[in-house]
Amino acid sequence: MKSRNITFSLPADLIRGARIYAAERDKTINSVVRDLLEEALSRENRARVAAHRLLAIAERGPYFTADLRKIRREALHERR
């Protein structure tokens, strides 16, 4: 994958904290930012996929089609 350079303008204390955070993990700030962005984008994508699955299930309709008025209470609480 081809890489491109970008420039961030961040407060000095945030940069200082990022350097410490990265050093404690034996990483560069660049790799920390890359990991955080990849994680955020992956989480967002997983949420989007899950939402699409739920919508597809909702469009298919209910799974339980029995008439609840015809089910006896004892049958609902049977032990198996």
C-alpha positions as CSV (number, residue, x, y, z in Angstrom):
1,M,0.0,0.0,0.0
2,K,1.4,3.4,-1.0
3,S,1.9,5.8,1.9
4,R,1.5,9.6,1.8
5,N,2.7,12.2,4.3
6,I,0.4,14.5,6.1
7,T,0.9,17.2,8.7
8,F,-0.9,17.7,11.9
9,S,-1.1,20.8,14.0
10,L,-1.5,19.7,17.6
11,P,-1.0,21.3,21.0
12,A,2.5,20.9,22.4
13,D,1.2,19.0,25.5
14,L,-0.6,16.5,23.3
15,I,2.5,15.9,21.3
16,R,4.5,15.4,24.5
17,G,2.0,12.9,25.8
18,A,1.9,11.1,22.4
19,R,5.7,10.8,22.5
20,I,5.7,9.3,26.0
21,Y,2.8,7.0,25.1
22,A,4.6,5.8,21.9
23,A,7.9,5.3,23.7
24,E,6.3,3.3,26.5
25,R,5.1,0.9,23.8
26,D,8.3,0.9,21.8
27,K,6.4,2.6,18.8
28,T,6.6,5.7,16.8
29,I,3.9,8.4,17.0
30,N,3.2,7.6,13.4
31,S,2.5,3.9,14.1
32,V,0.3,4.9,17.2
33,V,-1.8,7.2,15.1
34,R,-2.1,4.7,12.3
35,D,-3.1,1.9,14.7
36,L,-5.7,4.2,16.3
37,L,-7.2,5.3,13.0
38,E,-7.3,1.7,11.7
39,E,-9.1,0.6,14.9
40,A,-11.6,3.4,14.7
41,L,-12.4,2.8,11.1
42,S,-12.6,-1.0,11.6
43,R,-15.0,-0.4,14.6
44,E,-17.1,1.9,12.5
45,N,-17.2,-0.5,9.6
46,R,-18.3,-3.4,12.0
47,A,-21.1,-1.2,13.4
48,R,-22.3,-0.4,9.9
49,V,-22.2,-4.1,8.8
50,A,-24.1,-5.0,12.0
51,A,-26.7,-2.3,11.4
52,H,-27.3,-3.6,7.8
53,R,-27.7,-7.2,9.1
54,L,-30.3,-6.0,11.6
55,L,-32.2,-4.1,9.0
56,A,-32.2,-7.1,6.7
57,I,-33.6,-9.3,9.5
58,A,-36.2,-6.7,10.2
59,E,-37.3,-6.6,6.6
60,R,-37.8,-10.4,6.6
61,G,-40.3,-10.1,9.3
62,P,-40.8,-11.8,12.7
63,Y,-39.4,-15.2,13.4
64,F,-42.1,-16.1,15.9
65,T,-45.5,-16.3,14.1
66,A,-47.5,-18.3,16.6
67,D,-50.6,-16.8,18.1
68,L,-49.6,-16.0,21.7
69,R,-53.2,-16.2,22.8
70,K,-53.3,-19.9,21.9
71,I,-50.2,-20.9,23.9
72,R,-50.8,-22.3,27.4
73,R,-48.9,-20.8,30.3
74,E,-47.7,-24.3,31.3
75,A,-46.2,-24.9,27.9
76,L,-44.2,-21.7,28.1
77,H,-42.6,-22.7,31.4
78,E,-41.9,-26.4,30.6
79,R,-38.6,-27.7,31.7
80,R,-36.6,-29.7,29.2
